[in-house]
Amino acid sequence: MKKVEAIIRPFKLEDVKLALVNAGIIGMTVSEVRGFGRQKGQVERYRGSEFTVEFLQKLKVEVVVNDENVDAVLSAIGEAAKTGEIGDGKIFVSPVESVIRIRTGERDNSAL
């Protein structure tokens, strides 16, 4: 099993959700996060003064899938979240040792 974490632009969430559902993925976790990378923040104006917002608002989408579904999930997220501009985000893949569904006690693949 793998955990796929994607940092995306907030307005791309609906596109990513639809792409994952179309890929057969039925569960995900979404968190509001802030960060910066090559985009290096943005300049904003407030009451005539300029200031730099260094940490930009992003969303983190987390999905745990079987190993054979990883490529489909990566393609779905990558295509749905892409705008072609700096700041589109990143996708991280890491191994998951075990999953337990709390309600039933099911483990691993049957818990997904």
C-alpha positions as CSV (number, residue, x, y, z in Angstrom):
1,M,0.0,0.0,0.0
2,K,1.1,3.6,-0.7
3,K,0.1,6.9,0.7
4,V,-0.2,9.6,-2.0
5,E,0.0,13.2,-0.7
6,A,-0.6,16.1,-3.1
7,I,-0.2,19.7,-2.4
8,I,-2.5,21.6,-4.8
9,R,-4.0,25.0,-5.5
10,P,-7.3,25.4,-3.6
11,F,-9.4,26.1,-6.7
12,K,-8.3,22.8,-8.2
13,L,-9.8,20.6,-5.5
14,E,-13.1,19.9,-7.3
15,D,-11.1,18.8,-10.5
16,V,-8.9,16.6,-8.5
17,K,-11.8,15.0,-6.6
18,L,-13.6,14.2,-9.8
19,A,-10.5,12.8,-11.4
20,L,-9.9,10.5,-8.4
21,V,-13.6,9.4,-8.3
22,N,-13.3,8.6,-12.1
23,A,-10.2,6.6,-11.3
24,G,-12.1,4.5,-8.8
25,I,-10.8,6.1,-5.6
26,I,-13.6,6.6,-3.1
27,G,-11.9,8.1,0.0
28,M,-9.6,11.0,0.6
29,T,-8.6,13.5,3.3
30,V,-8.2,17.2,2.5
31,S,-6.4,19.7,4.8
32,E,-5.7,23.4,4.4
33,V,-2.0,24.0,4.5
34,R,0.3,27.0,3.9
35,G,3.8,27.0,2.4
36,F,6.1,28.3,-0.2
37,G,8.5,27.0,-2.8
38,R,9.6,28.5,-6.1
39,Q,6.5,30.6,-6.2
40,K,8.1,32.6,-3.3
41,G,4.9,34.2,-2.0
42,Q,3.1,37.1,-3.5
43,V,2.8,40.8,-3.1
44,E,-0.5,42.1,-1.7
45,R,-1.8,45.6,-1.1
46,Y,-3.7,46.7,2.0
47,R,-4.7,50.3,2.6
48,G,-2.1,51.6,0.2
49,S,0.8,49.6,1.7
50,E,2.4,46.7,-0.1
51,F,3.4,43.6,1.8
52,T,4.6,40.1,0.9
53,V,2.6,37.0,1.8
54,E,5.4,34.4,2.1
55,F,3.3,31.4,3.0
56,L,0.6,30.8,0.3
57,Q,-2.7,28.9,0.9
58,K,-2.7,25.4,-0.5
59,L,-4.6,22.2,0.0
60,K,-3.1,18.8,0.9
61,V,-5.0,15.8,-0.5
62,E,-4.1,12.4,1.0
63,V,-5.1,9.1,-0.4
64,V,-4.0,5.5,0.6
65,V,-4.2,3.0,-2.2
66,N,-3.1,-0.5,-3.2
67,D,0.2,-0.6,-5.0
68,E,-1.4,-1.4,-8.4
69,N,-3.5,1.8,-8.2
70,V,-0.7,4.3,-7.6
71,D,0.1,5.1,-11.2
72,A,-3.6,5.8,-11.9
73,V,-3.9,8.1,-8.9
74,L,-0.7,9.9,-9.8
75,S,-1.9,10.5,-13.4
76,A,-5.4,11.6,-12.2
77,I,-4.0,14.1,-9.7
78,G,-1.3,15.4,-12.0
79,E,-3.6,16.0,-14.9
80,A,-6.4,17.5,-12.8
81,A,-4.2,19.9,-10.7
82,K,-2.0,21.2,-13.5
83,T,-2.2,24.8,-14.7
84,G,1.3,25.0,-16.2
85,E,2.2,27.8,-13.8
86,I,4.7,28.0,-11.0
87,G,2.9,26.9,-7.8
88,D,0.9,24.0,-9.1
89,G,2.2,21.9,-6.2
90,K,3.9,18.5,-5.6
91,I,2.9,14.9,-5.2
92,F,4.6,12.6,-2.7
93,V,4.4,8.8,-2.5
94,S,5.3,6.9,0.7
95,P,4.9,3.3,1.9
96,V,2.1,2.4,4.3
97,E,2.8,-0.6,6.6
98,S,-0.8,-1.2,7.8
99,V,-4.3,0.1,7.8
100,I,-7.0,-0.7,10.3
101,R,-10.7,0.2,9.9
102,I,-11.7,1.2,13.4
103,R,-15.4,0.3,13.1
104,T,-14.9,-3.3,11.9
105,G,-11.3,-4.1,12.8
106,E,-10.6,-5.0,9.1
107,R,-6.9,-4.7,8.2
108,D,-4.8,-3.7,5.2
109,N,-6.4,-4.1,1.8
110,S,-9.8,-5.0,3.1
111,A,-9.8,-1.8,5.2
112,L,-9.3,0.4,2.2
